[in-house]
Amino acid sequence: MRSRLPSGLRPYLPFLVYLLALVLLMPKAKKFEYEYRSGAPWRYGSLVSEFDFPIYKTDEQMMKELSDAELSAIPYFKYSEPVAARSLQVAESVSLGAGDTIRPALLNSLRRIYRQGIIPDDFSKEDRRLALSDNVIYIQRGKRVAKFPISDVYRLSQAKAQLVNDLRRAYPKAPVDSALAACGLLDVMEPNLSFDRQMTELVHSDEQHDIAPTQGYVPAGSLIVSEGEIVTAEVSQMLDSYKREYDANMGSDVPSFLIWLSTVILALILTCLLFWAIFYADSGLFARKKELWYIVFVALLCAVAVLLLDRFGSNDVVYLVPFTLFALYLQAFFPNRTIAPIYLVSLLPMAVFLPQGVTNYLLYALAGLVAIKLFPRFNRGWKQFLMALAVFVLVGGGYLVLRSSGLLTGLLVKDMVYIFIGSLLTVAFYQLIFVFEKLFGLLSITRLEELTDTNNKLLRSLELKAPGTFQHSLQMMSMADAAARAIGANVYLIRAGAMYHDIGKMANPQCFIENESLVSGEEGARYHAGLSPRQSARDITRHVPDGVEMGRKEHLPEPVIRFILTHHGDNLVRSFYNKYVNEGGDPAEDKDFRYLGEKPVSKEEVILMLCDSIEAASRTLKDHSPQSFSDFVEGMVSAKEAEGQLSQADITIRELNTVKDVLKSYLGQVYHERVAYPKRNDES
């Protein structure tokens, strides 16, 4: 039977959500796709600049310039006209005695000195940075500010010495020293440039912010690096600058609608690939909306992780993300045959968007597929850390091989540490599976394995109260397991269903022949002796609703309770019905002789119904030949089909034939003839 595309809108809604999320998160411009590192050869063809771009300073260069600026603040001074005026007024009015002839030269020298400016001798003691900055100063005259060499202004002591020298040169024979000492003019001289700390700090702060982040530029058409050339620190700086401008500007000249169109097309391609992967892996998932939503949710988690790495992460951070975890999130609920293609498609955004994406895709694809295979053996307790170790060996070993071949670049030690941490996160975040189980209403493989543990309370009770039924359930589990594996059905689910399908018999175990006991060494009175066929049928069919009630009381998952409800369908209890009719009963009154269940729908429910009937009835077979088993199985299945019990079953004819072949072979293995060992002649 060929699978058909799902009808209606509901099966396509999860993919619409996936598509919209991709469109919103995907980058809307081209990105620089080359990988390189200092000291390694350039593995690509010669790279020529497509546009002019500045060379950005490295972090080390910027830090040095900021540090230098921090240690070198330019002092800011305000020019004071009143100070100069007071000194000149004193010079004009003071009595110089015999040296009065020097007054004109004195006034000219003072005007010139004050015009250039006088600063205090000890102004730099106010801030250690000012002592290191002795090249230039800012001087504010009125509303204008200019930068001057500090050599153009006088310290106070230098101004006094300059005044004396000017007068000596002008009047070599005049008593300059005695005249100045007598009038006290040198004592009243004061600086006319006052230090402004607040403006100094403000200007210094602005200068720090104004440090240029670039140093030169590269014109379009320039060769940046040649094929095979060693990437030196200078070349790496140019490549970093080119990458920065490329990522920021490429695509900016493309119309926005074209960018969005290309984004939608790429997102649509990825969404279609996911759809077809699910379709070919298990088309029945489209009818199971909870499982379908969960699969798309896991695929979306993977895509979001990739796109966030593309937007915010560095190249090496990719190894911190436990991508193998997404494979295990699928493995928790679905068979391996379904998981593999879906996981490989879910991981495709990595190959499309991340640097070195194709290489890392191959790395994590292999690691994820191996993890799927190994995890069932290492999914409990401390063994999960063995699983983490296996993931680390796979990813780390693959990384070393790919790096040695030049397909991957990065810092070896740092990347290996990240890979190790990512492997541990696989175990840490796997616990979220129990949250997802509740959130989506699914049933994990771990939970199913716990249910089939014969030491749990409910199965121990079944073994004690109805030992024959317990043994029948064990045999059923083995038989159904073989049939389910043959057609790729959910083995874990059907094993749990086989163990619990007859728990309702605990309410009245003696009603069923496999639990009848011997009393005082003689065969006890059979339960149905003396009962009417109608009463016997009612007591037998009662185990289905009793089982459903027990299952819900013990909080069994609904998919497991479905096996209790469907393992007999609504079939007749044929033996007591026939007895009733033979005793003169009305054949049309068959309601009390039918099981109170529902017809099976899923493959697993169909397999369990067939196995239950065949396992119980096979005990009456006298002929154990292959032909006898073949005829017996064919007859049992045909009877179910004739009674309409498979009318709602989601199973193909090919799968049904495979199940029948497995059951025939299984009966042959269980009831094979043994060799009769000869006795010795002298044995009694």
C-alpha positions as CSV (number, residue, x, y, z in Angstrom):
1,M,0.0,0.0,0.0
2,R,1.6,3.3,-1.1
3,S,1.7,6.2,1.4
4,R,-0.3,9.2,0.5
5,L,0.2,12.9,1.4
6,P,-1.8,14.0,4.4
7,S,-5.0,15.7,3.7
8,G,-6.3,18.8,5.5
9,L,-4.5,21.7,7.0
10,R,-3.7,20.4,10.5
11,P,-0.7,18.1,9.5
12,Y,1.0,21.1,7.8
13,L,0.7,23.5,10.7
14,P,3.9,22.4,12.5
15,F,5.9,22.9,9.3
16,L,4.4,26.4,8.8
17,V,5.6,27.3,12.3
18,Y,9.1,25.9,11.4
19,L,9.1,27.9,8.2
20,L,8.2,31.2,9.9
21,A,10.8,30.7,12.6
22,L,13.5,30.1,10.0
23,V,12.5,33.2,8.0
24,L,12.6,35.4,11.1
25,L,15.9,34.1,12.4
26,M,17.9,33.6,9.3
27,P,20.6,36.2,8.4
28,K,19.5,38.6,5.8
29,A,22.9,39.4,4.2
30,K,25.9,37.6,2.9
31,K,28.6,36.6,5.4
32,F,32.4,36.1,5.1
33,E,32.8,32.4,4.7
34,Y,36.6,31.9,4.8
35,E,38.3,30.4,7.8
36,Y,41.9,31.3,8.8
37,R,44.3,31.6,11.7
38,S,47.6,33.3,12.2
39,G,50.6,31.1,11.4
40,A,48.6,28.8,9.1
41,P,48.6,28.8,5.3
42,W,45.7,30.4,3.4
43,R,43.8,27.4,2.1
44,Y,41.7,29.2,-0.6
45,G,42.4,31.0,-3.8
46,S,43.9,34.5,-3.8
47,L,41.6,37.0,-2.1
48,V,41.1,40.4,-3.7
49,S,39.2,43.2,-2.0
50,E,35.8,43.9,-3.6
51,F,35.6,47.4,-2.0
52,D,37.6,50.0,-0.1
53,F,37.9,49.1,3.6
54,P,39.7,50.5,6.6
55,I,42.3,48.5,8.6
56,Y,40.9,48.3,12.1
57,K,43.3,48.4,15.0
58,T,43.6,45.2,17.0
59,D,42.4,45.0,20.6
60,E,46.0,45.1,21.8
61,Q,46.7,48.3,19.8
62,M,43.5,50.0,21.1
63,M,44.3,49.0,24.7
64,K,47.8,50.5,24.4
65,E,46.6,53.8,22.9
66,L,43.9,54.0,25.6
67,S,46.5,53.2,28.3
68,D,48.9,55.9,26.9
69,A,46.0,58.4,26.8
70,E,45.2,57.5,30.4
71,L,48.7,58.4,31.4
72,S,48.9,61.6,29.4
73,A,46.4,64.3,30.1
74,I,46.9,67.7,28.5
75,P,46.6,70.5,31.0
76,Y,43.9,73.2,30.4
77,F,44.6,76.8,31.5
78,K,42.6,80.0,31.5
79,Y,44.3,83.3,30.6
80,S,43.7,86.0,33.2
81,E,43.9,89.6,31.9
82,P,43.5,91.2,35.4
83,V,46.6,89.4,36.8
84,A,48.7,90.8,34.0
85,A,47.1,94.3,34.5
86,R,47.9,94.3,38.2
87,S,51.6,93.5,37.7
88,L,51.9,96.2,35.0
89,Q,50.2,98.7,37.3
90,V,52.7,98.0,40.0
91,A,55.6,98.3,37.5
92,E,54.3,101.7,36.3
93,S,53.9,103.1,39.8
94,V,56.7,101.6,41.9
95,S,59.7,103.8,42.6
96,L,62.9,102.5,41.0
97,G,65.2,105.1,42.6
98,A,68.4,105.5,40.6
99,G,67.3,102.8,38.2
100,D,64.2,104.6,37.0
101,T,65.6,104.8,33.5
102,I,64.9,101.1,33.0
103,R,61.1,101.5,33.5
104,P,60.2,101.5,29.8
105,A,62.2,98.3,29.1
106,L,60.7,96.8,32.3
107,L,57.1,97.5,31.1
108,N,57.8,96.1,27.6
109,S,59.4,92.9,29.1
110,L,56.5,92.4,31.5
111,R,53.9,92.8,28.7
112,R,55.7,90.3,26.5
113,I,56.1,87.8,29.3
114,Y,52.5,88.0,30.4
115,R,51.3,87.9,26.8
116,Q,53.0,84.5,26.4
117,G,51.7,83.4,29.8
118,I,53.0,82.4,33.2
119,I,52.1,79.1,34.9
120,P,52.8,78.1,38.6
121,D,56.0,76.3,39.2
122,D,54.3,73.4,41.0
123,F,51.0,73.0,38.9
124,S,51.9,69.4,37.9
125,K,51.9,68.2,41.5
126,E,48.1,68.3,41.4
127,D,48.0,65.3,39.0
128,R,50.7,62.7,38.3
129,R,49.6,62.5,34.6
130,L,50.3,66.2,34.1
131,A,54.0,65.7,35.0
132,L,54.3,63.2,32.1
133,S,52.7,65.5,29.6
134,D,55.1,68.4,29.1
135,N,54.8,68.9,25.4
136,V,51.6,71.0,24.9
137,I,48.9,72.7,26.9
138,Y,45.5,74.2,26.2
139,I,45.1,78.0,26.8
140,Q,41.7,79.7,26.8
141,R,41.8,83.4,26.0
142,G,38.3,84.8,26.2
143,K,36.1,82.5,24.2
144,R,38.8,80.9,22.2
145,V,41.0,77.9,23.1
146,A,44.2,76.9,21.4
147,K,46.9,74.3,21.9
148,F,50.4,75.7,22.5
149,P,53.8,74.1,23.1
150,I,54.5,74.2,26.8
151,S,57.9,75.7,25.9
152,D,56.1,78.9,24.8
153,V,54.9,79.8,28.3
154,Y,56.9,80.6,31.4
155,R,56.8,79.0,34.8
156,L,56.8,81.7,37.5
157,S,60.5,81.3,38.3
158,Q,61.4,81.3,34.6
159,A,59.3,84.5,34.1
160,K,61.2,86.4,36.9
161,A,64.6,85.2,35.5
162,Q,63.5,86.3,32.0
163,L,62.6,89.7,33.2
164,V,66.0,90.2,34.9
165,N,67.8,89.0,31.8
166,D,65.8,91.3,29.5
167,L,66.7,94.3,31.6
168,R,70.4,93.4,31.9
169,R,70.6,93.1,28.1
170,A,68.9,96.4,27.6
171,Y,70.9,98.2,30.3
172,P,74.2,96.4,31.0
173,K,75.5,99.2,33.3
174,A,72.3,99.9,35.2
175,P,71.9,98.5,38.7
176,V,69.0,96.2,37.6
177,D,69.2,93.7,40.5
178,S,69.3,96.4,43.2
179,A,66.5,98.4,41.6
180,L,64.2,95.3,41.4
181,A,65.0,94.3,44.9
182,A,64.3,97.7,46.2
183,C,60.9,98.0,44.6
184,G,59.8,94.4,45.4
185,L,58.4,93.9,41.9
186,L,59.6,90.3,41.6
187,D,57.7,89.5,44.7
188,V,54.4,90.7,43.4
189,M,54.6,88.8,40.0
190,E,52.0,86.0,39.9
191,P,50.9,83.5,37.2
192,N,48.3,84.7,34.8
193,L,47.5,81.2,33.5
194,S,45.3,79.3,36.0
195,F,44.9,75.5,35.9
196,D,41.3,74.3,35.3
197,R,41.1,70.7,36.6
198,Q,37.4,70.2,35.5
199,M,38.1,71.2,31.9
200,T,41.3,69.2,31.8
201,E,39.4,66.0,32.8
202,L,36.6,66.8,30.3
203,V,38.9,67.4,27.4
204,H,40.9,64.3,28.4
205,S,37.8,62.1,28.4
206,D,36.8,63.4,25.0
207,E,40.2,62.7,23.6
208,Q,40.1,59.1,24.8
209,H,36.8,58.6,23.0
210,D,38.2,60.2,19.9
211,I,41.0,57.6,19.5
212,A,40.6,56.4,15.9
213,P,39.7,52.7,15.7
214,T,41.4,52.4,12.3
215,Q,44.9,52.9,10.8
216,G,44.9,53.4,7.1
217,Y,42.8,51.7,4.5
218,V,42.9,49.2,1.6
219,P,41.5,50.3,-1.8
220,A,39.2,48.1,-3.8
221,G,41.0,45.6,-6.1
222,S,44.0,45.2,-3.7
223,L,45.4,41.7,-3.1
224,I,44.8,40.8,0.6
225,V,46.3,37.3,0.7
226,S,47.5,34.8,-1.9
227,E,46.8,31.1,-2.1
228,G,49.2,29.2,0.1
229,E,50.6,32.3,1.8
230,I,51.2,32.1,5.5
231,V,48.7,34.3,7.4
232,T,51.0,36.6,9.4
233,A,49.7,38.9,12.2
234,E,49.5,41.8,9.7
235,V,47.6,39.7,7.1
236,S,45.3,38.4,9.8
237,Q,44.6,42.0,10.8
238,M,43.7,42.9,7.2
239,L,41.5,39.8,6.9
240,D,39.7,40.6,10.2
241,S,39.1,44.2,8.9
242,Y,37.8,42.9,5.6
243,K,35.6,40.3,7.2
244,R,34.1,43.0,9.5
245,E,33.3,45.3,6.6
246,Y,32.1,42.4,4.5
247,D,29.6,41.1,7.1
248,A,28.4,44.7,7.8
249,N,28.0,45.9,4.2
250,M,27.6,43.1,1.7
251,G,24.0,42.9,0.6
252,S,23.2,46.4,1.7
253,D,22.9,47.5,-1.9
254,V,20.5,44.7,-2.7
255,P,16.8,45.5,-2.6
256,S,15.3,44.4,0.6
257,F,12.5,42.4,-1.1
258,L,15.1,40.3,-2.9
259,I,16.8,39.6,0.4
260,W,13.6,38.5,1.9
261,L,12.6,36.5,-1.1
262,S,15.9,34.5,-1.0
263,T,15.5,34.0,2.7
264,V,12.0,32.6,2.3
265,I,13.1,30.3,-0.6
266,L,16.0,28.9,1.5
267,A,13.7,28.4,4.5
268,L,11.1,26.7,2.3
269,I,13.7,24.3,1.0
270,L,14.8,23.3,4.5
271,T,11.2,22.9,5.6
272,C,10.3,20.7,2.6
273,L,13.4,18.6,3.3
274,L,12.1,18.1,6.9
275,F,8.6,17.3,5.6
276,W,9.8,14.6,3.2
277,A,12.2,13.1,5.7
278,I,9.3,12.5,8.1
279,F,7.1,11.3,5.2
280,Y,9.5,8.7,4.1
281,A,10.6,7.7,7.6
282,D,7.1,7.1,8.9
283,S,4.1,8.7,7.0
284,G,1.8,7.6,9.9
285,L,3.3,10.4,12.0
286,F,1.1,12.9,10.1
287,A,-1.9,11.3,11.8
288,R,-0.3,11.4,15.2
289,K,-0.3,15.1,15.9
290,K,1.5,15.1,19.3
291,E,4.4,13.1,17.9
292,L,4.5,15.2,14.7
293,W,4.6,18.5,16.8
294,Y,7.3,17.1,18.9
295,I,9.6,16.1,16.0
296,V,9.2,19.6,14.4
297,F,9.9,21.1,17.9
298,V,13.2,19.2,18.1
299,A,14.1,20.2,14.6
300,L,13.3,23.8,15.4
301,L,15.4,23.7,18.6
302,C,18.4,22.5,16.5
303,A,17.8,25.2,13.9
304,V,17.4,28.0,16.5
305,A,20.7,26.8,18.2
306,V,22.5,27.1,14.8
307,L,21.0,30.5,13.9
308,L,21.8,32.0,17.3
309,L,25.4,30.7,17.0
310,D,25.5,32.3,13.5
311,R,24.3,35.7,14.9
312,F,26.0,35.9,18.3
313,G,28.6,33.1,18.7
314,S,32.2,32.7,17.7
315,N,33.5,29.9,15.6
316,D,34.6,27.8,18.5
317,V,31.5,28.1,20.6
318,V,29.8,25.7,18.2
319,Y,31.5,22.8,20.1
320,L,29.8,23.8,23.4
321,V,26.4,23.1,21.9
322,P,25.5,19.3,22.3
323,F,24.1,18.7,18.9
324,T,24.0,15.0,19.5
325,L,21.4,15.7,22.1
326,F,18.8,16.4,19.4
327,A,19.3,12.9,18.1
328,L,18.7,11.5,21.6
329,Y,15.6,13.7,22.0
330,L,14.2,11.9,19.0
331,Q,15.6,8.5,20.1
332,A,13.6,8.7,23.3
333,F,10.3,8.4,21.6
334,F,10.9,6.8,18.1
335,P,12.6,3.8,16.6
336,N,16.0,4.2,15.0
337,R,14.6,3.7,11.5
338,T,12.5,6.9,11.9
339,I,15.1,8.9,13.7
340,A,18.1,8.8,11.4
341,P,16.8,10.7,8.3
342,I,14.9,13.2,10.5
343,Y,18.0,14.0,12.5
344,L,20.2,14.4,9.4
345,V,17.8,16.9,7.9
346,S,17.3,18.7,11.2
347,L,21.1,19.3,11.3
348,L,21.2,20.8,7.8
349,P,21.1,24.5,9.0
350,M,24.5,23.9,10.5
351,A,25.9,23.1,7.0
352,V,24.2,26.1,5.5
353,F,24.8,28.9,8.0
354,L,27.8,28.2,10.2
355,P,31.5,28.7,9.3
356,Q,33.1,25.4,8.6
357,G,29.5,24.2,8.6
358,V,29.8,21.3,6.1
359,T,32.7,19.8,7.9
360,N,31.1,20.2,11.4
361,Y,27.8,18.8,9.9
362,L,29.6,15.6,8.9
363,L,31.2,15.4,12.3
364,Y,28.0,15.8,14.3
365,A,26.0,13.7,11.8
366,L,28.3,10.7,12.5
367,A,28.4,11.3,16.2
368,G,24.6,11.6,16.4
369,L,23.9,8.4,14.5
370,V,26.4,6.4,16.6
371,A,24.8,7.9,19.8
372,I,21.4,6.8,18.6
373,K,22.8,3.2,18.4
374,L,24.7,3.3,21.7
375,F,22.3,5.1,23.9
376,P,19.8,2.3,24.6
377,R,22.7,0.4,26.3
378,F,23.9,3.5,28.3
379,N,20.8,5.4,29.2
380,R,20.5,4.6,32.9
381,G,22.4,5.9,35.9
382,W,26.2,6.3,35.8
383,K,26.3,4.6,32.4
384,Q,25.1,7.9,30.9
385,F,28.6,9.3,31.6
386,L,30.0,6.5,29.5
387,M,27.7,7.7,26.8
388,A,29.1,11.3,27.3
389,L,32.6,9.8,27.0
390,A,31.7,8.0,23.8
391,V,30.3,11.3,22.3
392,F,33.6,13.1,23.3
393,V,35.7,10.4,21.7
394,L,33.6,10.5,18.5
395,V,33.5,14.3,18.2
396,G,37.0,14.9,19.6
397,G,38.6,12.2,17.5
398,G,36.8,13.4,14.3
399,Y,37.8,17.0,15.1
400,L,41.5,15.9,15.4
401,V,41.4,14.0,12.1
402,L,39.6,16.9,10.2
403,R,42.0,19.5,11.7
404,S,45.1,17.5,10.8
405,S,43.8,17.4,7.2
406,G,43.2,21.1,7.1
407,L,39.4,20.9,6.9
408,L,39.0,22.5,10.3
409,T,40.8,25.4,12.0
410,G,40.9,26.7,15.5
411,L,42.7,26.6,18.8
412,L,43.3,22.9,19.6
413,V,43.3,22.9,23.4
414,K,40.3,25.4,23.6
415,D,38.2,23.4,21.1
416,M,38.9,20.1,22.8
417,V,37.8,21.6,26.2
418,Y,34.7,22.9,24.5
419,I,34.0,19.5,23.0
420,F,34.4,17.8,26.4
421,I,32.0,20.3,28.0
422,G,29.5,19.8,25.2
423,S,29.6,16.0,25.7
424,L,28.8,16.4,29.4
425,L,26.0,18.8,28.5
426,T,24.5,15.9,26.5
427,V,23.9,14.0,29.7
428,A,22.9,17.1,31.7
429,F,20.2,18.4,29.3
430,Y,18.9,14.9,28.4
431,Q,16.9,15.1,31.6
432,L,14.6,17.6,29.8
433,I,13.2,14.6,28.1
434,F,10.9,14.1,31.0
435,V,9.6,17.7,30.7
436,F,9.0,17.1,27.0
437,E,7.2,13.8,27.8
438,K,4.7,15.7,30.0
439,L,4.5,18.7,27.7
440,F,3.7,16.8,24.5
441,G,1.9,13.9,26.2
442,L,4.3,11.3,24.8
443,L,5.7,8.1,26.1
444,S,9.5,7.8,26.3
445,I,11.4,4.6,25.7
446,T,12.9,5.0,29.2
447,R,9.5,5.0,30.7
448,L,8.4,2.0,28.7
449,E,11.5,0.1,29.8
450,E,10.7,0.9,33.4
451,L,7.2,-0.5,32.8
452,T,8.5,-3.8,31.5
453,D,10.7,-4.3,34.6
454,T,9.1,-7.4,36.2
455,N,10.2,-6.1,39.6
456,N,7.7,-3.2,39.6
457,K,4.7,-3.3,41.9
458,L,2.0,-4.0,39.4
459,L,3.8,-6.8,37.6
460,R,4.8,-8.4,40.9
461,S,1.2,-8.4,41.9
462,L,0.2,-10.0,38.6
463,E,2.8,-12.7,39.1
464,L,1.5,-13.5,42.7
465,K,-2.3,-13.3,42.0
466,A,-2.4,-14.8,38.4
467,P,0.9,-16.7,37.8
468,G,-0.4,-18.4,34.7
469,T,-1.5,-15.0,33.2
470,F,2.0,-13.6,34.1
471,Q,3.7,-16.4,32.2
472,H,1.4,-15.9,29.2
473,S,2.3,-12.2,29.2
474,L,6.0,-13.0,29.2
475,Q,5.5,-15.4,26.3
476,M,3.4,-12.7,24.5
477,M,6.1,-10.1,25.0
478,S,8.7,-12.3,23.3
479,M,6.4,-13.1,20.4
480,A,5.2,-9.6,19.9
481,D,8.7,-8.2,20.1
482,A,9.8,-10.5,17.2
483,A,6.9,-9.5,15.0
484,A,7.2,-5.7,15.8
485,R,10.9,-5.7,14.9
486,A,10.2,-7.3,11.6
487,I,8.0,-4.5,10.4
488,G,9.7,-1.6,12.2
489,A,6.9,-1.1,14.8
490,N,7.5,0.4,18.2
491,V,9.1,-2.5,20.0
492,Y,9.3,-0.8,23.4
493,L,5.6,0.1,23.3
494,I,4.4,-3.4,22.3
495,R,6.5,-5.0,25.0
496,A,4.9,-2.9,27.6
497,G,1.5,-3.6,26.1
498,A,2.1,-7.3,26.2
499,M,3.0,-7.3,29.9
500,Y,-0.1,-5.3,30.9
501,H,-2.8,-6.4,28.5
502,D,-4.3,-9.0,30.9
503,I,-3.9,-7.2,34.3
504,G,-7.6,-7.2,34.6
505,K,-7.5,-10.9,35.3
506,M,-6.1,-10.2,38.7
507,A,-9.6,-9.2,39.8
508,N,-10.8,-12.8,39.3
509,P,-7.8,-15.0,38.3
510,Q,-9.6,-18.4,38.8
511,C,-12.0,-17.4,36.1
512,F,-9.2,-18.1,33.5
513,I,-8.0,-21.6,32.8
514,E,-4.2,-20.7,33.0
515,N,-4.7,-19.8,36.7
516,E,-6.8,-22.8,37.8
517,S,-5.1,-24.5,40.7
518,L,-5.0,-28.1,42.1
519,V,-6.6,-28.7,45.5
520,S,-5.4,-31.5,47.7
521,G,-3.5,-33.1,44.9
522,E,-6.6,-33.5,42.8
523,E,-8.0,-31.4,40.1
524,G,-10.1,-28.7,41.7
525,A,-13.6,-27.8,40.6
526,R,-13.4,-25.7,37.6
527,Y,-14.6,-22.1,37.9
528,H,-17.2,-22.3,35.2
529,A,-18.7,-25.6,36.3
530,G,-22.4,-24.9,37.1
531,L,-22.4,-21.4,35.5
532,S,-24.5,-20.6,32.5
533,P,-22.7,-19.7,29.3
534,R,-24.0,-16.1,29.6
535,Q,-22.6,-15.8,33.1
536,S,-19.3,-17.3,32.2
537,A,-18.9,-15.0,29.2
538,R,-19.7,-12.0,31.3
539,D,-17.1,-13.0,33.9
540,I,-14.5,-13.5,31.2
541,T,-15.1,-10.3,29.3
542,R,-15.1,-8.4,32.5
543,H,-11.2,-8.5,32.6
544,V,-11.1,-5.8,29.9
545,P,-12.9,-3.0,31.8
546,D,-11.3,-4.2,35.0
547,G,-7.9,-3.9,33.4
548,V,-8.6,-0.4,32.1
549,E,-9.7,0.6,35.6
550,M,-6.6,-0.8,37.2
551,G,-4.4,0.8,34.6
552,R,-5.8,4.2,35.2
553,K,-5.7,3.8,38.9
554,E,-2.0,2.8,38.7
555,H,-1.4,5.7,36.3
556,L,-0.4,3.6,33.3
557,P,0.2,5.7,30.1
558,E,-2.8,5.8,27.8
559,P,-1.0,4.1,24.9
560,V,-0.4,1.1,27.2
561,I,-4.0,1.1,28.4
562,R,-5.0,1.0,24.7
563,F,-3.6,-2.5,24.5
564,I,-5.9,-3.6,27.4
565,L,-8.9,-2.1,25.5
566,T,-8.0,-3.6,22.1
567,H,-6.4,-7.0,22.5
568,H,-9.7,-8.7,22.1
569,G,-11.5,-6.0,20.1
570,D,-15.2,-6.5,20.3
571,N,-14.9,-10.1,19.4
572,L,-17.2,-12.9,20.6
573,V,-16.2,-15.3,23.5
574,R,-16.7,-18.0,20.9
575,S,-16.7,-21.1,23.1
576,F,-19.5,-19.9,25.5
577,Y,-21.4,-18.3,22.7
578,N,-21.5,-21.6,20.7
579,K,-22.5,-23.5,23.9
580,Y,-25.3,-21.0,24.4
581,V,-26.6,-21.4,20.8
582,N,-26.3,-25.2,21.0
583,E,-28.4,-25.1,24.1
584,G,-31.2,-23.3,22.2
585,G,-30.2,-19.7,22.7
586,D,-31.0,-17.0,20.2
587,P,-27.9,-16.4,18.0
588,A,-28.9,-12.7,17.6
589,E,-28.5,-12.1,21.3
590,D,-24.8,-11.9,21.4
591,K,-24.2,-8.7,23.4
592,D,-23.3,-10.5,26.6
593,F,-20.9,-12.7,24.7
594,R,-18.8,-9.8,23.2
595,Y,-15.7,-8.3,24.7
596,L,-16.1,-4.8,26.0
597,G,-13.2,-3.4,24.0
598,E,-12.4,-1.5,20.8
599,K,-11.0,-2.7,17.5
600,P,-7.2,-2.2,17.1
601,V,-5.9,0.7,15.1
602,S,-2.1,0.9,15.3
603,K,0.3,-1.7,14.0
604,E,1.3,-2.5,17.6
605,E,-2.3,-3.1,18.7
606,V,-2.9,-5.4,15.7
607,I,0.2,-7.4,16.4
608,L,-0.7,-7.8,20.1
609,M,-4.3,-9.0,19.2
610,L,-2.9,-11.6,16.8
611,C,-0.2,-12.8,19.2
612,D,-2.7,-13.1,22.1
613,S,-5.0,-15.3,20.1
614,I,-2.3,-17.4,18.6
615,E,-0.2,-17.9,21.8
616,A,-3.3,-19.1,23.7
617,A,-4.8,-21.3,21.0
618,S,-1.4,-22.8,20.0
619,R,-1.3,-24.8,23.2
620,T,-4.1,-27.0,21.8
621,L,-2.1,-28.0,18.7
622,K,-1.2,-31.7,18.5
623,D,0.6,-31.5,15.2
624,H,3.8,-29.4,15.4
625,S,4.9,-29.6,11.8
626,P,5.7,-26.4,9.8
627,Q,2.6,-26.9,7.7
628,S,0.5,-27.2,10.8
629,F,1.8,-23.9,12.2
630,S,1.4,-22.2,8.8
631,D,-2.2,-23.4,8.5
632,F,-2.9,-22.5,12.1
633,V,-1.6,-18.9,11.8
634,E,-3.3,-18.3,8.5
635,G,-6.6,-19.5,9.9
636,M,-6.3,-17.4,13.0
637,V,-5.6,-14.2,11.0
638,S,-8.3,-14.9,8.5
639,A,-10.8,-15.4,11.3
640,K,-9.9,-12.0,12.7
641,E,-10.3,-10.4,9.3
642,A,-13.6,-12.2,8.7
643,E,-14.9,-10.9,12.1
644,G,-14.0,-7.4,11.1
645,Q,-11.5,-7.0,13.9
646,L,-8.9,-5.5,11.5
647,S,-11.3,-3.2,9.7
648,Q,-9.7,-0.1,11.3
649,A,-6.1,-1.3,11.4
650,D,-3.4,0.9,10.1
651,I,-1.3,-1.9,8.7
652,T,-0.5,-2.8,5.1
653,I,-1.0,-6.3,3.6
654,R,2.8,-6.6,3.2
655,E,3.3,-5.9,6.9
656,L,0.6,-8.3,7.8
657,N,2.2,-11.0,5.8
658,T,5.5,-10.3,7.4
659,V,3.9,-10.6,10.8
660,K,2.4,-14.0,9.9
661,D,5.7,-15.3,8.7
662,V,7.4,-14.3,11.9
663,L,4.6,-15.9,14.1
664,K,4.9,-19.2,12.1
665,S,8.6,-19.3,12.6
666,Y,8.2,-18.4,16.3
667,L,5.8,-21.3,16.9
668,G,8.2,-23.6,15.2
669,Q,11.0,-22.5,17.6
670,V,8.8,-22.8,20.7
671,Y,7.2,-26.2,19.9
672,H,10.1,-27.9,18.1
673,E,10.4,-31.6,18.8
674,R,13.1,-32.8,21.2
675,V,15.4,-35.8,20.7
676,A,14.3,-38.8,22.8
677,Y,17.4,-39.8,24.8
678,P,17.8,-43.7,25.0
679,K,17.9,-45.4,28.4
680,R,20.5,-47.9,29.5
681,N,19.4,-51.5,29.4
682,D,20.1,-52.0,33.1
683,E,18.1,-48.9,34.2
684,S,14.9,-49.8,36.0
